[in-house]
Amino acid sequence: MIRLTENKIVIIKRKTGLEELIARYNTIEQAKFYIEHLGSDFSDYVTEDKIYKQAVSKAQSQLEELGRTQIVDRDFVPNFIFGGNDLVVVIGQDGLVANTLKYLSNQLLIGVNPDPSRWDGVLLPFKVDDLKLVVKDVFNVKRQVKEVSMAKAALNDGQSIYAVNDLFIGQKSHVSARYSIKLGNDEEHQSSSGVIVSTGLGSTGWLKSILTGAANIINSTSNSDLKIKQKNNPAWDIDYLYFSVREPFPSRTTKADIVFGRIKKGSQLKISSQMPENGVIFSDGIESDYLKFNSGIEATITLAEKKGHLVI
């Protein structure tokens, strides 16, 4: 077989809903009984599983004609060592693209929508049938590449974590997070539901929901004409981050002045934990992949030194 490249093509896949149910209930029969007992449609899980696995299989067979191919499950991505010239193909939803992109350096990523009738896929511009042509174009440098800015939280114990959409800094449970926050020369102690740091790509997600809620509260309680207008969505490669403090509580010992703003390129947001336990920092909604953020730990939040590279 004559292949176009000796560089490795890495396919990233995820578990289907059916596979997760079987892992939880041991057998497909028990999973079916549980779902149908609750009045849900089990056949939808079967259909989704079939379509997704067909997509992965078809992608693999197409890509093996073009280069060496390896399939990696999303659970192993954080510890997988990508080669510098690897081409990464993600088959799944937008979240899988984001949670793969943050573990890459300069590798190009192609997002593939396995089931367009089910998923919208902002980060999934291609279908499986497009793969052979798209990959050939990439190898021949005929495809545009879109850069994606990331956020980075670096701890004073040497650990760090990246985010393509957003970082969460706070308590892993519903209780208030306590910390000190510093932006430039301004610093204060806070008690809140945590801090969200968002990239340009992530600004239409968690951050947007926070600002929408705040805007509606203001508009429904104020007699003025104050309104928070929706601006155009920021570009994915902007050179600053947004941060927003969720539900800050002012008291004798805590303030609520540093609650929203930008972290510009070259600047830092510093957050020092005052939580004896259960303090966490996680990114892109993956709560299981977190850094401990307990008393004595300081996080320095900056625009990441690297960017993601999405093939479009």
ZADO-1210 file (C-alpha; in nm, 4 decimals, padded with zeros to 6 digits):
<atoms>
<atom x="00.0000" y="00.0000" z="00.0000" code="MET" pos="1"/>
<atom x="00.1371" y="00.3425" z="-00.0994" code="ILE" pos="2"/>
<atom x="00.0547" y="00.5973" z="00.1680" code="ARG" pos="3"/>
<atom x="00.0653" y="00.9749" z="00.1399" code="LEU" pos="4"/>
<atom x="00.2593" y="01.0246" z="00.4620" code="THR" pos="5"/>
<atom x="00.4570" y="00.8432" z="00.7278" code="GLU" pos="6"/>
<atom x="00.3161" y="01.0782" z="00.9904" code="ASN" pos="7"/>
<atom x="00.0642" y="00.9180" z="01.2255" code="LYS" pos="8"/>
<atom x="-00.3074" y="00.9930" z="01.2051" code="ILE" pos="9"/>
<atom x="-00.4643" y="00.9728" z="01.5515" code="VAL" pos="10"/>
<atom x="-00.8399" y="00.9154" z="01.5704" code="ILE" pos="11"/>
<atom x="-00.9997" y="01.0274" z="01.8981" code="ILE" pos="12"/>
<atom x="-01.3250" y="00.8571" z="01.9854" code="LYS" pos="13"/>
<atom x="-01.5559" y="00.8495" z="02.2849" code="ARG" pos="14"/>
<atom x="-01.7816" y="00.5990" z="02.4557" code="LYS" pos="15"/>
<atom x="-02.1410" y="00.6032" z="02.3352" code="THR" pos="16"/>
<atom x="-02.4349" y="00.6446" z="02.5686" code="GLY" pos="17"/>
<atom x="-02.5071" y="00.2731" z="02.5298" code="LEU" pos="18"/>
<atom x="-02.1530" y="00.1762" z="02.6262" code="GLU" pos="19"/>
<atom x="-02.1710" y="00.3970" z="02.9348" code="GLU" pos="20"/>
<atom x="-02.5023" y="00.2361" z="03.0350" code="LEU" pos="21"/>
<atom x="-02.3580" y="-00.1129" z="02.9948" code="ILE" pos="22"/>
<atom x="-02.0545" y="-00.0153" z="03.2034" code="ALA" pos="23"/>
<atom x="-02.2913" y="00.1026" z="03.4758" code="ARG" pos="24"/>
<atom x="-02.5425" y="-00.1834" z="03.4687" code="TYR" pos="25"/>
<atom x="-02.3106" y="-00.4665" z="03.3561" code="ASN" pos="26"/>
<atom x="-02.5249" y="-00.5993" z="03.0712" code="THR" pos="27"/>
<atom x="-02.7289" y="-00.4533" z="02.7867" code="ILE" pos="28"/>
<atom x="-03.0376" y="-00.6344" z="02.9180" code="GLU" pos="29"/>
<atom x="-03.0096" y="-00.4695" z="03.2595" code="GLN" pos="30"/>
<atom x="-02.9439" y="-00.1320" z="03.0981" code="ALA" pos="31"/>
<atom x="-03.2531" y="-00.1737" z="02.8783" code="LYS" pos="32"/>
<atom x="-03.4667" y="-00.2715" z="03.1763" code="PHE" pos="33"/>
<atom x="-03.3553" y="00.0355" z="03.3733" code="TYR" pos="34"/>
<atom x="-03.4156" y="00.2827" z="03.0889" code="ILE" pos="35"/>
<atom x="-03.7528" y="00.1416" z="02.9885" code="GLU" pos="36"/>
<atom x="-03.8582" y="00.1158" z="03.3532" code="HIS" pos="37"/>
<atom x="-03.8171" y="00.4941" z="03.3693" code="LEU" pos="38"/>
<atom x="-04.0288" y="00.5353" z="03.0580" code="GLY" pos="39"/>
<atom x="-03.7442" y="00.6349" z="02.8231" code="SER" pos="40"/>
<atom x="-03.6735" y="00.5094" z="02.4715" code="ASP" pos="41"/>
<atom x="-03.3885" y="00.2572" z="02.4828" code="PHE" pos="42"/>
<atom x="-03.3844" y="00.2183" z="02.1054" code="SER" pos="43"/>
<atom x="-03.2410" y="00.5692" z="02.0704" code="ASP" pos="44"/>
<atom x="-02.9307" y="00.4599" z="02.2610" code="TYR" pos="45"/>
<atom x="-02.8957" y="00.1610" z="02.0288" code="VAL" pos="46"/>
<atom x="-02.9354" y="00.3771" z="01.7182" code="THR" pos="47"/>
<atom x="-02.6833" y="00.6355" z="01.8381" code="GLU" pos="48"/>
<atom x="-02.4337" y="00.3594" z="01.9218" code="ASP" pos="49"/>
<atom x="-02.4715" y="00.1956" z="01.5794" code="LYS" pos="50"/>
<atom x="-02.4316" y="00.5204" z="01.3826" code="ILE" pos="51"/>
<atom x="-02.1322" y="00.6321" z="01.5870" code="TYR" pos="52"/>
<atom x="-01.9453" y="00.3014" z="01.5583" code="LYS" pos="53"/>
<atom x="-02.0110" y="00.2908" z="01.1841" code="GLN" pos="54"/>
<atom x="-01.8664" y="00.6407" z="01.1553" code="ALA" pos="55"/>
<atom x="-01.5505" y="00.5458" z="01.3489" code="VAL" pos="56"/>
<atom x="-01.5040" y="00.2279" z="01.1462" code="SER" pos="57"/>
<atom x="-01.5523" y="00.4079" z="00.8147" code="LYS" pos="58"/>
<atom x="-01.3127" y="00.6849" z="00.9163" code="ALA" pos="59"/>
<atom x="-01.0497" y="00.4324" z="01.0167" code="GLN" pos="60"/>
<atom x="-01.0722" y="00.2403" z="00.6888" code="SER" pos="61"/>
<atom x="-01.0431" y="00.5630" z="00.4858" code="GLN" pos="62"/>
<atom x="-00.7513" y="00.7006" z="00.6851" code="LEU" pos="63"/>
<atom x="-00.5546" y="00.3763" z="00.6832" code="GLU" pos="64"/>
<atom x="-00.5218" y="00.4208" z="00.3072" code="GLU" pos="65"/>
<atom x="-00.3495" y="00.7548" z="00.3660" code="LEU" pos="66"/>
<atom x="-00.1186" y="00.6921" z="00.6622" code="GLY" pos="67"/>
<atom x="-00.0487" y="00.5023" z="00.9830" code="ARG" pos="68"/>
<atom x="-00.3593" y="00.5219" z="01.1982" code="THR" pos="69"/>
<atom x="-00.4151" y="00.4826" z="01.5716" code="GLN" pos="70"/>
<atom x="-00.7446" y="00.4999" z="01.7641" code="ILE" pos="71"/>
<atom x="-00.7391" y="00.6532" z="02.1139" code="VAL" pos="72"/>
<atom x="-01.0336" y="00.6685" z="02.3535" code="ASP" pos="73"/>
<atom x="-01.0989" y="01.0076" z="02.5141" code="ARG" pos="74"/>
<atom x="-01.0230" y="00.8627" z="02.8590" code="ASP" pos="75"/>
<atom x="-00.6582" y="00.8152" z="02.7565" code="PHE" pos="76"/>
<atom x="-00.6080" y="01.1520" z="02.5854" code="VAL" pos="77"/>
<atom x="-00.4710" y="01.3362" z="02.8958" code="PRO" pos="78"/>
<atom x="-00.1822" y="01.0879" z="02.9179" code="ASN" pos="79"/>
<atom x="-00.1343" y="01.0161" z="02.5494" code="PHE" pos="80"/>
<atom x="00.1913" y="01.1384" z="02.3954" code="ILE" pos="81"/>
<atom x="00.1173" y="01.2970" z="02.0578" code="PHE" pos="82"/>
<atom x="00.3950" y="01.3121" z="01.8013" code="GLY" pos="83"/>
<atom x="00.4945" y="01.6547" z="01.6785" code="GLY" pos="84"/>
<atom x="00.3713" y="01.5808" z="01.3250" code="ASN" pos="85"/>
<atom x="00.0632" y="01.3779" z="01.4156" code="ASP" pos="86"/>
<atom x="-00.2645" y="01.4716" z="01.2488" code="LEU" pos="87"/>
<atom x="-00.5526" y="01.4431" z="01.4965" code="VAL" pos="88"/>
<atom x="-00.9034" y="01.3488" z="01.3840" code="VAL" pos="89"/>
<atom x="-01.1773" y="01.3834" z="01.6468" code="VAL" pos="90"/>
<atom x="-01.5062" y="01.2006" z="01.5896" code="ILE" pos="91"/>
<atom x="-01.7696" y="01.3176" z="01.8336" code="GLY" pos="92"/>
<atom x="-01.9300" y="01.6292" z="01.9712" code="GLN" pos="93"/>
<atom x="-01.7875" y="01.9781" z="02.0230" code="ASP" pos="94"/>
<atom x="-01.6873" y="01.8930" z="02.3794" code="GLY" pos="95"/>
<atom x="-01.4604" y="01.6135" z="02.2599" code="LEU" pos="96"/>
<atom x="-01.2850" y="01.8546" z="02.0233" code="VAL" pos="97"/>
<atom x="-01.2277" y="02.1062" z="02.3029" code="ALA" pos="98"/>
<atom x="-01.1066" y="01.8435" z="02.5471" code="ASN" pos="99"/>
<atom x="-00.8602" y="01.7086" z="02.2918" code="THR" pos="100"/>
<atom x="-00.7349" y="02.0432" z="02.1658" code="LEU" pos="101"/>
<atom x="-00.6001" y="02.1518" z="02.5054" code="LYS" pos="102"/>
<atom x="-00.3640" y="01.8518" z="02.5183" code="TYR" pos="103"/>
<atom x="-00.2079" y="01.9309" z="02.1791" code="LEU" pos="104"/>
<atom x="00.0877" y="02.1527" z="02.0975" code="SER" pos="105"/>
<atom x="00.0989" y="02.2536" z="01.7315" code="ASN" pos="106"/>
<atom x="-00.0752" y="01.9484" z="01.5872" code="GLN" pos="107"/>
<atom x="-00.3608" y="02.0123" z="01.3467" code="LEU" pos="108"/>
<atom x="-00.7058" y="01.8873" z="01.4470" code="LEU" pos="109"/>
<atom x="-00.9925" y="01.7871" z="01.2180" code="ILE" pos="110"/>
<atom x="-01.3370" y="01.7784" z="01.3785" code="GLY" pos="111"/>
<atom x="-01.5793" y="01.5220" z="01.2309" code="VAL" pos="112"/>
<atom x="-01.9526" y="01.5122" z="01.2971" code="ASN" pos="113"/>
<atom x="-02.0537" y="01.1432" z="01.3097" code="PRO" pos="114"/>
<atom x="-02.4280" y="01.2147" z="01.3128" code="ASP" pos="115"/>
<atom x="-02.5287" y="01.5576" z="01.1724" code="PRO" pos="116"/>
<atom x="-02.8973" y="01.4858" z="01.2320" code="SER" pos="117"/>
<atom x="-02.8246" y="01.4552" z="01.6055" code="ARG" pos="118"/>
<atom x="-02.5421" y="01.7037" z="01.6745" code="TRP" pos="119"/>
<atom x="-02.5051" y="02.0664" z="01.5599" code="ASP" pos="120"/>
<atom x="-02.1259" y="02.0672" z="01.5821" code="GLY" pos="121"/>
<atom x="-01.9818" y="02.4200" z="01.5767" code="VAL" pos="122"/>
<atom x="-01.6352" y="02.2629" z="01.5960" code="LEU" pos="123"/>
<atom x="-01.7279" y="01.9747" z="01.3637" code="LEU" pos="124"/>
<atom x="-01.7248" y="02.1193" z="01.0103" code="PRO" pos="125"/>
<atom x="-01.6752" y="01.7850" z="00.8349" code="PHE" pos="126"/>
<atom x="-01.8615" y="01.4577" z="00.7806" code="LYS" pos="127"/>
<atom x="-01.6947" y="01.1180" z="00.7609" code="VAL" pos="128"/>
<atom x="-01.7351" y="01.1154" z="00.3828" code="ASP" pos="129"/>
<atom x="-01.5272" y="01.4348" z="00.3647" code="ASP" pos="130"/>
<atom x="-01.2278" y="01.2877" z="00.5460" code="LEU" pos="131"/>
<atom x="-01.0247" y="01.1475" z="00.2574" code="LYS" pos="132"/>
<atom x="-01.0338" y="01.4734" z="00.0618" code="LEU" pos="133"/>
<atom x="-00.9745" y="01.6914" z="00.3688" code="VAL" pos="134"/>
<atom x="-00.6755" y="01.4898" z="00.4882" code="VAL" pos="135"/>
<atom x="-00.5200" y="01.4942" z="00.1419" code="LYS" pos="136"/>
<atom x="-00.5634" y="01.8725" z="00.1359" code="ASP" pos="137"/>
<atom x="-00.3983" y="01.9006" z="00.4781" code="VAL" pos="138"/>
<atom x="-00.0988" y="01.6961" z="00.3656" code="PHE" pos="139"/>
<atom x="-00.0698" y="01.9176" z="00.0580" code="ASN" pos="140"/>
<atom x="-00.1096" y="02.2360" z="00.2680" code="VAL" pos="141"/>
<atom x="-00.4280" y="02.3353" z="00.0888" code="LYS" pos="142"/>
<atom x="-00.6545" y="02.3780" z="00.3918" code="ARG" pos="143"/>
<atom x="-00.7101" y="02.6836" z="00.6082" code="GLN" pos="144"/>
<atom x="-00.6327" y="02.6509" z="00.9770" code="VAL" pos="145"/>
<atom x="-00.8155" y="02.8481" z="01.2447" code="LYS" pos="146"/>
<atom x="-00.6286" y="02.9392" z="01.5633" code="GLU" pos="147"/>
<atom x="-00.8011" y="02.9039" z="01.9000" code="VAL" pos="148"/>
<atom x="-00.6789" y="03.0921" z="02.2074" code="SER" pos="149"/>
<atom x="-00.6625" y="02.9035" z="02.5371" code="MET" pos="150"/>
<atom x="-00.6549" y="02.9900" z="02.9061" code="ALA" pos="151"/>
<atom x="-00.3933" y="02.8589" z="03.1472" code="LYS" pos="152"/>
<atom x="-00.3938" y="02.8211" z="03.5249" code="ALA" pos="153"/>
<atom x="-00.0452" y="02.7705" z="03.6710" code="ALA" pos="154"/>
<atom x="-00.0194" y="02.6754" z="04.0394" code="LEU" pos="155"/>
<atom x="00.2628" y="02.7580" z="04.2769" code="ASN" pos="156"/>
<atom x="00.3230" y="02.3853" z="04.3294" code="ASP" pos="157"/>
<atom x="00.4302" y="02.3437" z="03.9648" code="GLY" pos="158"/>
<atom x="00.1068" y="02.2015" z="03.8220" code="GLN" pos="159"/>
<atom x="-00.0892" y="02.3643" z="03.5414" code="SER" pos="160"/>
<atom x="-00.4072" y="02.3125" z="03.3419" code="ILE" pos="161"/>
<atom x="-00.5259" y="02.4514" z="03.0071" code="TYR" pos="162"/>
<atom x="-00.8757" y="02.5360" z="02.8856" code="ALA" pos="163"/>
<atom x="-01.0194" y="02.5788" z="02.5376" code="VAL" pos="164"/>
<atom x="-01.3584" y="02.7051" z="02.6614" code="ASN" pos="165"/>
<atom x="-01.3332" y="02.7963" z="03.0277" code="ASP" pos="166"/>
<atom x="-01.1732" y="02.7378" z="03.3658" code="LEU" pos="167"/>
<atom x="-01.3649" y="02.6955" z="03.6898" code="PHE" pos="168"/>
<atom x="-01.1950" y="02.7903" z="04.0165" code="ILE" pos="169"/>
<atom x="-01.3895" y="02.7164" z="04.3346" code="GLY" pos="170"/>
<atom x="-01.5432" y="02.4444" z="04.5528" code="GLN" pos="171"/>
<atom x="-01.6300" y="02.1015" z="04.4145" code="LYS" pos="172"/>
<atom x="-01.9601" y="02.1121" z="04.6103" code="SER" pos="173"/>
<atom x="-02.2327" y="02.3773" z="04.6330" code="HIS" pos="174"/>
<atom x="-02.0834" y="02.5531" z="04.9380" code="VAL" pos="175"/>
<atom x="-01.9146" y="02.8915" z="04.9033" code="SER" pos="176"/>
<atom x="-01.5564" y="02.9152" z="04.7818" code="ALA" pos="177"/>
<atom x="-01.3248" y="03.1438" z="04.9814" code="ARG" pos="178"/>
<atom x="-01.0146" y="03.2952" z="04.8283" code="TYR" pos="179"/>
<atom x="-00.8310" y="03.6181" z="04.7612" code="SER" pos="180"/>
<atom x="-00.8290" y="03.7593" z="04.4099" code="ILE" pos="181"/>
<atom x="-00.5830" y="04.0048" z="04.2563" code="LYS" pos="182"/>
<atom x="-00.5956" y="04.1830" z="03.9209" code="LEU" pos="183"/>
<atom x="-00.3252" y="04.4440" z="03.8648" code="GLY" pos="184"/>
<atom x="-00.2970" y="04.6507" z="04.1822" code="ASN" pos="185"/>
<atom x="-00.6464" y="04.5630" z="04.3054" code="ASP" pos="186"/>
<atom x="-00.6856" y="04.2794" z="04.5557" code="GLU" pos="187"/>
<atom x="-00.9628" y="04.1591" z="04.7864" code="GLU" pos="188"/>
<atom x="-01.0952" y="03.8599" z="04.9783" code="HIS" pos="189"/>
<atom x="-01.4061" y="03.7011" z="04.8312" code="GLN" pos="190"/>
<atom x="-01.6705" y="03.4426" z="04.9081" code="SER" pos="191"/>
<atom x="-01.8610" y="03.3210" z="04.6019" code="SER" pos="192"/>
<atom x="-01.9823" y="03.0259" z="04.3989" code="SER" pos="193"/>
<atom x="-01.6493" y="03.0280" z="04.2148" code="GLY" pos="194"/>
<atom x="-01.4740" y="03.2105" z="03.9330" code="VAL" pos="195"/>
<atom x="-01.5210" y="03.1424" z="03.5620" code="ILE" pos="196"/>
<atom x="-01.2419" y="03.2326" z="03.3191" code="VAL" pos="197"/>
<atom x="-01.3522" y="03.2169" z="02.9566" code="SER" pos="198"/>
<atom x="-01.1785" y="03.2215" z="02.6193" code="THR" pos="199"/>
<atom x="-01.3211" y="03.3782" z="02.3040" code="GLY" pos="200"/>
<atom x="-01.4500" y="03.0370" z="02.1956" code="LEU" pos="201"/>
<atom x="-01.6028" y="02.9688" z="02.5368" code="GLY" pos="202"/>
<atom x="-01.7655" y="03.3099" z="02.5714" code="SER" pos="203"/>
<atom x="-02.0845" y="03.1813" z="02.4098" code="THR" pos="204"/>
<atom x="-02.1196" y="02.9079" z="02.6725" code="GLY" pos="205"/>
<atom x="-02.0951" y="02.9262" z="03.0519" code="TRP" pos="206"/>
<atom x="-01.9938" y="03.2926" z="03.0550" code="LEU" pos="207"/>
<atom x="-02.2885" y="03.3890" z="02.8352" code="LYS" pos="208"/>
<atom x="-02.5324" y="03.2176" z="03.0726" code="SER" pos="209"/>
<atom x="-02.3856" y="03.4075" z="03.3704" code="ILE" pos="210"/>
<atom x="-02.4085" y="03.7441" z="03.1949" code="LEU" pos="211"/>
<atom x="-02.7578" y="03.6726" z="03.0644" code="THR" pos="212"/>
<atom x="-02.8806" y="03.5958" z="03.4149" code="GLY" pos="213"/>
<atom x="-02.7183" y="03.9101" z="03.5542" code="ALA" pos="214"/>
<atom x="-02.8650" y="04.1217" z="03.2748" code="ALA" pos="215"/>
<atom x="-03.2164" y="03.9909" z="03.3349" code="ASN" pos="216"/>
<atom x="-03.1897" y="04.0590" z="03.7086" code="ILE" pos="217"/>
<atom x="-03.0796" y="04.4159" z="03.6415" code="ILE" pos="218"/>
<atom x="-03.3470" y="04.4742" z="03.3793" code="ASN" pos="219"/>
<atom x="-03.6248" y="04.3380" z="03.5991" code="SER" pos="220"/>
<atom x="-03.5298" y="04.5240" z="03.9177" code="THR" pos="221"/>
<atom x="-03.4021" y="04.8580" z="03.7912" code="SER" pos="222"/>
<atom x="-03.6179" y="05.1569" z="03.7045" code="ASN" pos="223"/>
<atom x="-03.3508" y="05.2899" z="03.4702" code="SER" pos="224"/>
<atom x="-03.3041" y="05.2071" z="03.1069" code="ASP" pos="225"/>
<atom x="-02.9837" y="05.0158" z="03.1846" code="LEU" pos="226"/>
<atom x="-02.9504" y="04.7169" z="02.9585" code="LYS" pos="227"/>
<atom x="-02.6625" y="04.4828" z="02.8893" code="ILE" pos="228"/>
<atom x="-02.6559" y="04.4475" z="02.5140" code="LYS" pos="229"/>
<atom x="-02.5370" y="04.1341" z="02.3442" code="GLN" pos="230"/>
<atom x="-02.2252" y="04.2060" z="02.1399" code="LYS" pos="231"/>
<atom x="-02.0978" y="04.0091" z="01.8462" code="ASN" pos="232"/>
<atom x="-01.9377" y="03.6849" z="01.9535" code="ASN" pos="233"/>
<atom x="-01.5622" y="03.7336" z="02.0068" code="PRO" pos="234"/>
<atom x="-01.3189" y="03.5744" z="01.7636" code="ALA" pos="235"/>
<atom x="-01.1725" y="03.2436" z="01.8709" code="TRP" pos="236"/>
<atom x="-00.8171" y="03.3797" z="01.8563" code="ASP" pos="237"/>
<atom x="-00.8616" y="03.6971" z="02.0666" code="ILE" pos="238"/>
<atom x="-00.5620" y="03.7878" z="02.2834" code="ASP" pos="239"/>
<atom x="-00.7482" y="03.8273" z="02.6120" code="TYR" pos="240"/>
<atom x="-00.9683" y="03.6270" z="02.8482" code="LEU" pos="241"/>
<atom x="-01.2853" y="03.7157" z="03.0362" code="TYR" pos="242"/>
<atom x="-01.3367" y="03.6391" z="03.4021" code="PHE" pos="243"/>
<atom x="-01.6572" y="03.6494" z="03.6042" code="SER" pos="244"/>
<atom x="-01.7178" y="03.5825" z="03.9732" code="VAL" pos="245"/>
<atom x="-02.0343" y="03.3834" z="04.0349" code="ARG" pos="246"/>
<atom x="-02.2653" y="03.5156" z="04.3070" code="GLU" pos="247"/>
<atom x="-02.0098" y="03.7104" z="04.5142" code="PRO" pos="248"/>
<atom x="-02.1181" y="03.7688" z="04.8745" code="PHE" pos="249"/>
<atom x="-02.0091" y="04.0953" z="05.0429" code="PRO" pos="250"/>
<atom x="-01.9605" y="04.0821" z="05.4192" code="SER" pos="251"/>
<atom x="-01.7401" y="04.2281" z="05.6921" code="ARG" pos="252"/>
<atom x="-01.4477" y="04.0223" z="05.5684" code="THR" pos="253"/>
<atom x="-01.5250" y="03.9796" z="05.1984" code="THR" pos="254"/>
<atom x="-01.5807" y="04.2247" z="04.9140" code="LYS" pos="255"/>
<atom x="-01.7423" y="04.2121" z="04.5716" code="ALA" pos="256"/>
<atom x="-01.5660" y="04.4739" z="04.3616" code="ASP" pos="257"/>
<atom x="-01.3423" y="04.2599" z="04.1390" code="ILE" pos="258"/>
<atom x="-01.6215" y="04.0563" z="03.9826" code="VAL" pos="259"/>
<atom x="-01.5834" y="04.0899" z="03.6042" code="PHE" pos="260"/>
<atom x="-01.3170" y="04.1935" z="03.3591" code="GLY" pos="261"/>
<atom x="-01.0549" y="04.1015" z="03.1056" code="ARG" pos="262"/>
<atom x="-00.7189" y="03.9347" z="03.1478" code="ILE" pos="263"/>
<atom x="-00.5139" y="04.0906" z="02.8712" code="LYS" pos="264"/>
<atom x="-00.2099" y="03.9421" z="02.7034" code="LYS" pos="265"/>
<atom x="00.0860" y="03.9867" z="02.9377" code="GLY" pos="266"/>
<atom x="-00.1330" y="04.0420" z="03.2454" code="SER" pos="267"/>
<atom x="-00.2340" y="03.8000" z="03.5215" code="GLN" pos="268"/>
<atom x="-00.5260" y="03.7197" z="03.7465" code="LEU" pos="269"/>
<atom x="-00.4031" y="03.5717" z="04.0743" code="LYS" pos="270"/>
<atom x="-00.6335" y="03.3696" z="04.2991" code="ILE" pos="271"/>
<atom x="-00.5122" y="03.2326" z="04.6349" code="SER" pos="272"/>
<atom x="-00.7166" y="02.9573" z="04.7994" code="SER" pos="273"/>
<atom x="-00.8475" y="02.9962" z="05.1543" code="GLN" pos="274"/>
<atom x="-01.0303" y="02.6620" z="05.1451" code="MET" pos="275"/>
<atom x="-00.8952" y="02.3867" z="05.3750" code="PRO" pos="276"/>
<atom x="-01.0400" y="02.1175" z="05.1465" code="GLU" pos="277"/>
<atom x="-01.2450" y="02.0494" z="04.8327" code="ASN" pos="278"/>
<atom x="-01.1062" y="02.3434" z="04.6364" code="GLY" pos="279"/>
<atom x="-01.0687" y="02.2573" z="04.2675" code="VAL" pos="280"/>
<atom x="-00.9713" y="02.3952" z="03.9292" code="ILE" pos="281"/>
<atom x="-01.1052" y="02.2162" z="03.6224" code="PHE" pos="282"/>
<atom x="-01.1448" y="02.3089" z="03.2595" code="SER" pos="283"/>
<atom x="-01.4033" y="02.2700" z="02.9848" code="ASP" pos="284"/>
<atom x="-01.6623" y="02.1095" z="03.2109" code="GLY" pos="285"/>
<atom x="-01.4573" y="01.7963" z="03.2895" code="ILE" pos="286"/>
<atom x="-01.4924" y="01.7863" z="03.6680" code="GLU" pos="287"/>
<atom x="-01.3116" y="01.4543" z="03.7008" code="SER" pos="288"/>
<atom x="-00.9899" y="01.5991" z="03.5554" code="ASP" pos="289"/>
<atom x="-00.9022" y="01.8669" z="03.8108" code="TYR" pos="290"/>
<atom x="-00.6231" y="02.0232" z="04.0130" code="LEU" pos="291"/>
<atom x="-00.6599" y="02.0525" z="04.3896" code="LYS" pos="292"/>
<atom x="-00.6965" y="02.4135" z="04.4982" code="PHE" pos="293"/>
<atom x="-00.6754" y="02.4142" z="04.8759" code="ASN" pos="294"/>
<atom x="-00.5248" y="02.6521" z="05.1326" code="SER" pos="295"/>
<atom x="-00.1753" y="02.7686" z="05.0424" code="GLY" pos="296"/>
<atom x="-00.2190" y="02.7173" z="04.6675" code="ILE" pos="297"/>
<atom x="-00.2070" y="03.0207" z="04.4419" code="GLU" pos="298"/>
<atom x="-00.3270" y="03.0063" z="04.0808" code="ALA" pos="299"/>
<atom x="-00.1956" y="03.2457" z="03.8191" code="THR" pos="300"/>
<atom x="-00.4438" y="03.2768" z="03.5316" code="ILE" pos="301"/>
<atom x="-00.3087" y="03.3936" z="03.1972" code="THR" pos="302"/>
<atom x="-00.3647" y="03.3682" z="02.8272" code="LEU" pos="303"/>
<atom x="-00.1939" y="03.0398" z="02.7335" code="ALA" pos="304"/>
<atom x="00.1364" y="03.0466" z="02.5514" code="GLU" pos="305"/>
<atom x="-00.0014" y="02.8005" z="02.2946" code="LYS" pos="306"/>
<atom x="-00.3032" y="02.7974" z="02.0652" code="LYS" pos="307"/>
<atom x="-00.5170" y="02.5239" z="01.9187" code="GLY" pos="308"/>
<atom x="-00.5188" y="02.4676" z="01.5419" code="HIS" pos="309"/>
<atom x="-00.8484" y="02.3644" z="01.3828" code="LEU" pos="310"/>
<atom x="-00.8660" y="02.2621" z="01.0195" code="VAL" pos="311"/>
<atom x="-01.1584" y="02.4292" z="00.8416" code="ILE" pos="312"/>
</atoms>
